[in-house]
């Protein structure tokens, strides 16, 4: 029984990687798909293995969610740092021009926000709708993220400069 569980745990990332490629006609390599799955499921060791196999830290999944965006949304600081060390672009945009910083802001991932900002993430980037990471943090009532972004100097020049904690 234990052997079956171990085999399933080892094989699962490979199965998901192949499923991603077949379901969405992905152009990424199997290693890229494994990295996307590992980042989405907080599998640090699987991500390390995929990167050793040549996976690109810029690989985009079926919804153009890069491993960095997935890890940022999950609040996985170790994964974010790993991907940045391997060359992931802290400003790469996914769907609707949303960046990893915006996803971290929506889910109130203040520690990830600090890591992204230290690695050059643009706090003033705007998505297709003209919204910034700070706008997203306020919209999603992610107050720790909003405070972190304000501390980093982000302002809302087109809107009230006051954060409304009671919105």
N, C-alpha and C positions, 0 to 999 in steps of 0.2 A: 504493500500500500504506500509506504513512504517513498519507495523507488518510483512509483507511478507519479506521485506528487512532484518529486524532483524533476523527473523527465518532462512533465507538463509545464513546470515553471521555466525550464530552460528552453523548451520548444515554443512556448507561447509568443515571444517576440518575433520569432521567425514566421510563425503562422500569420500574425497580424501584418507583418511586413509584406508577405506575399499576397494577403487579402487586399491590402491597400493598393498594390500594383495592379491586381486584376480587376478590382471593382471600379476604380476610377481611371484606369489606363495611365497610371502614373509613369512619368518619364524618369523618375529618380531611380537610383540603383537600389538594390535590396538593402545595402548598408544605410543609405539615406532614409529609406522607409523605417528601418529598425530604429534609427535615431529619432525620427518623428514620433514613433510609438513610445520609445523610452522617455523622451522629454514629456510627453503627454501623461504618462503613467508614473512619473517620478522614479524611474528606474535608472539610478545613477550609474551602476555598474554596466548595465546594458548600453547606456549612452557612451561610456568610455570604450566599450568593445566596438561599438559601431564607428566611433571616431578613429580608432586604431585600424579598422578595416577600410578607412578612406571615406567615410560619410562626410558630406559637406555640412558645416554648421549653418549654412544658408539654405538648406533644402526646404522646399515648401511642400506642405501636404495638400490634400485634396481641396481644402478650403483656403489654401495659401497661408496657413498658419505655420510659421517657422517653428523649429524647436525652441528658439529663444522666446517667442511669443507664448507658446504653450507653457514653458517653464515659468515665465513671468506671471501669467495668469494663475498658475498653481501655487505661486509663492515659494517655489523651490530655489532657494538662494544658492545652494551648492551646484545645482544644474546650470543656473544662469551664469555663475562664475566659470564653470567648466566650458560652457559654450563660448563665452567671451574670450577665454584664454586660447581657444582654438580658432579664433578669428570671426566669430559671429558679429555682425554689424549691429551695434546698439540702436541704430536709427532705421533699420530696415522696416519697411511698412508692409503690412498684410492687407486684408480686406478693407476696403474703404479708406485706405491710407492710415489705418490704425497701427501704432508701433507697440513694441513690448512695454514701453513706459505707460502708454495709455491703458493697456490691459492690466498692468500692475496697479494702476491708479483706480480702475473700476472695481477691482477686488480688494482694495485697501491693503496692498502688499508693500508696506512702508520700507521694510528692509531691502526688498528687491529694488524699489525705487532708488534707494541710496546707492546700491551697487551699479545700477544702470547709469545714474547721473555721474558717478565717479569714472565710468567708462565711456563718457562722451555722449550719452543720450541727450537729445535736444528737447528740453522741457517746453519749448515754445512751438514745436511742430503742431500743425493743424491738420485734422482729417478732412475728408471730402465735404463735410458739413461745416467746416470752419471751427470745430471744437478742439480745444487743447487737452492735455492730460489733466490740468487743474479743473477745467470745465467738466470732464468726465468724473473726476473724483467727487466734485460737488453734486453732480447729477445723481450719482450712485450712493450719496451720503457716506462716502469713504473718507471720514474726517482725519484719520491718521495720515492717509496719503495726501490729502489736501494740505495739511499742516507741513508735511515734508516738502511738498512742491513749493509752498510759500516760503519756507525757510531757505530753499535753494534759489529764491528770487523770482519765481514765476508770478506774474501778475495777470490780471484780466483787464487789459486796457479798454476793451470794448464793452465791458460790463462793470458792475459795481466792484470796487476794490475790496469791499468788506465781505468776508465769508459769513454767510447766514447759517449759524448752527441750528436754527430752528426751522429751516426750510422743509 
